[in-house]
Amino acid sequence: MRILLAEDDAMIGQAIHDALRDAALTVDWVRDGAMALSTLGHQHYDALLLDLGLPGKDGFAVLHSLRARGSELPVLIITARDALDDRVHGLDGGADDYVIKPFAMAELLARLRAVSRRRAGNAFPLLDNGVLTLDPATRQATRRGAETTQLSAREFALLHALMLRPGTLLSRSELEDRIYGFGEEVESNAVEYLIYALRRKLGQDAIRNVRGIGWMVSRNG
């Protein structure tokens, strides 16, 4: 998943950024509301972690603008504001979850996975297309009838993007968006190399290619 983190506190932002990266998520970090909206207008994300106390446009204003655009992007508010009125305002304003600081990163990651599952229409903790099973909590993949295998961070990021949308072709640029954040150099043939590595672990037919268009995993086997 590619996550946008909107947090103005340098210490908190760095801690969340590093923890998300350690969990094999691609994360971009902005520090004010206007930049969050501008970035969301030009880049695809799978979720927004939104602090309420942003300079300029605060978190509520960002959320209102985002929903006014018709965006269905999952939004998790992360804030020290624990008043009932703030929680109700945030959730009724279109947030998918409201997480009060301080929080354990394990909980935040679990809430991200839960929101991702709901938006994908999948209530189960594992992603399964009938051939492959992917556990986002452990970054482990299993092919039916075979042993479980551990994936690297970027292998997981690529396979997770495909497993969230089985039967849908994703282009090279769409996959690169899921595995590279701001300022990271896109390595030549990185997508092909990762798919080659995944096929070695999970079988040559685990990921299908339509030449010149993109890659996909099958839907329901």
Salt bridges, closest charged atoms under 4 A:
GLU7 OE1 - LYS101 NZ 2.64
ASP18 OD1 - HIS17 ND1 3.25
ASP28 OD2 - ARG2 NH2 2.74
ASP46 OD1 - HIS44 NE2 3.29
ASP46 OD2 - ARG178 NE 3.88
ASP51 OD1 - LYS101 NZ 3.20
ASP96 OD1 - ARG67 NH2 3.23
ASP96 OD2 - ARG119 NH2 2.62
ASP97 OD2 - ARG111 NH1 2.83
GLU107 OE2 - ARG111 NH2 2.83
GLU155 OE1 - LYS201 NZ 2.71
ASP177 OD1 - ARG2 NH1 3.66
GLU184 OE2 - ARG21 NH2 3.12
GLU184 OE2 - ARG154 NH2 3.33
GLU187 OE2 - ARG154 NH1 3.17
GLU192 OE2 - ARG172 NH2 2.54
ASP205 OD1 - ARG143 NH2 2.94
